[in-house]
Amino acid sequence: MAKKRVRNGRLFKVKNKGRKFGANEFYAFTYLEDSDGDNETPYLFTPSQLEVAKIRAEKNPEDLLKKDRLTDWFD
């Protein structure tokens, strides 16, 4: 399997314009694509969903892909 190049994404705080009762006031918005760079798809995450994902990554460091130095340098 070819080595995958890991690149940083960006999250943007966006207002929930069609907010219903009990819904979050803001979301974290981003576009994600598959590892081949195809199928770009928009996503909205709640703060709690991001926190759960962060905790999962912290508990499972063996499952994380490493960024190369060049990618890290350009961030």
Secondary structure, 3 states (H helix, E strand, C coil): CCCCCCCCCCCEEEECCCCCCCCCCEEEEEEECCCCCCCCEEEEECHHHHHHHHHHHHHCHHHCCCCCHHHHHHC
